[in-house]
Amino acid sequence: MDKVRIDKWLWAARFFKTRSLAKQAIEGGKVHCDEQRVKASKEITCGQTLTIRQGIDEKNVLVLALSDQRRGAPQAEALYSETPESLAKRERFAAERKALRGSLVSDAKPTKKQRRLIHRFNEINRFEE
């Protein structure tokens, strides 16, 4: 196999659940081949670099093998390798998001314990006035 359509390869490599989702991502500009925007019918070969944006994550992968059939995850991982820079960047952003999540103030309802503390605080302040 010399060439495969990029939408078939993305589906076979398990980046997207369906070929139509892969096609939508390509048409939406979320997939680039060798730093250029592509169409779903673009045929890729081994050795090309793909940039794939999924949600807030962006992956840079090198195409190692071609396949137009979807197989198990271990076989799909053998089709590509993610660049070390891309992997480090994704891990760094994940750590930043995790740290940021802990510092955000929640808009959730107070727990029973928190409500009791609020009522106690209001009772004390009402008598001081």
C-alpha positions in Angstrom: 0.0 0.0 0.0 1.6 3.2 -1.2 -1.0 5.8 -0.4 -4.2 6.1 1.7 -6.8 8.8 2.0 -6.1 10.9 5.1 -9.7 10.5 6.4 -9.4 6.7 6.2 -6.0 6.7 7.9 -7.2 8.9 10.7 -10.1 6.6 11.3 -7.9 3.5 11.1 -5.4 5.0 13.5 -8.2 5.6 15.9 -8.0 9.4 16.2 -11.7 9.6 15.3 -14.5 7.1 15.9 -16.0 7.4 12.4 -14.7 8.5 9.0 -17.4 11.2 8.9 -16.0 12.7 12.1 -12.5 12.6 10.6 -13.8 14.3 7.5 -15.5 17.0 9.5 -12.3 17.7 11.4 -10.3 17.9 8.2 -12.8 20.3 6.6 -12.9 22.3 9.8 -9.1 22.9 9.6 -8.2 20.8 12.6 -5.9 18.5 10.6 -2.8 19.7 8.8 -0.3 17.6 6.7 3.3 19.0 6.6 2.1 22.3 8.0 -0.6 22.8 5.3 -4.3 22.5 5.4 -5.6 19.5 3.5 -8.8 18.0 2.1 -10.3 14.7 3.1 -9.3 13.1 -0.2 -5.6 13.9 0.2 -3.5 10.8 0.0 -0.7 10.5 2.5 2.4 8.4 2.5 4.8 7.1 5.2 7.1 9.8 6.6 4.7 12.7 6.5 4.0 14.8 9.6 0.4 15.4 10.6 -0.8 18.0 13.1 -4.1 16.9 14.7 -6.2 19.1 17.0 -8.7 17.3 19.2 -10.5 19.6 21.6 -7.8 21.6 23.3 -5.0 19.1 22.7 -2.8 19.3 19.6 -0.8 16.3 18.5 2.1 16.2 16.0 2.5 12.7 14.7 4.8 11.0 12.2 3.1 8.5 9.8 5.0 5.2 10.2 2.7 2.8 8.3 -0.5 3.0 6.2 -3.8 1.2 6.7 -7.3 1.7 5.5 -8.8 -0.9 7.9 -9.6 -0.2 11.5 -8.1 -2.7 13.8 -7.3 -2.9 17.6 -5.6 -0.2 19.5 -2.1 -1.9 19.6 -2.1 -2.2 15.8 -3.4 1.4 15.5 -0.6 2.8 17.7 1.9 1.1 15.3 0.7 3.3 12.5 2.2 6.5 13.9 4.5 7.9 16.5 4.0 11.2 18.4 6.9 13.6 18.4 8.6 14.1 21.8 8.0 17.8 21.6 4.3 17.3 21.1 4.1 14.8 23.9 6.0 17.1 26.4 3.8 20.1 25.3 0.5 18.2 25.9 1.7 16.9 29.3 2.7 20.5 30.3 -0.7 21.9 29.3 -2.4 19.0 31.2 -0.5 19.8 34.3 -1.4 23.5 34.0 -5.1 22.7 33.5 -5.0 20.4 36.6 -3.4 23.1 38.7 -5.8 25.7 37.5 -8.8 23.5 38.2 -7.9 23.4 41.9 -7.7 27.2 42.2 -11.1 28.0 40.6 -13.9 28.9 42.9 -16.9 26.6 42.5 -20.4 28.0 42.0 -21.9 24.8 43.5 -24.4 24.9 46.4 -22.8 24.9 49.8 -22.7 21.6 51.7 -24.7 20.9 54.8 -21.6 21.7 56.9 -20.9 24.9 55.1 -24.6 26.0 55.5 -24.4 25.4 59.2 -21.3 27.5 59.4 -23.0 30.3 57.4 -26.1 30.2 59.7 -23.8 30.3 62.8 -21.9 33.2 61.4 -25.2 35.1 60.7 -26.5 34.4 64.2 -23.4 35.8 65.8 -23.4 38.9 63.7 -27.1 39.6 64.2 -26.7 39.8 68.0 -23.7 42.1 67.8 -25.7 44.8 65.9 
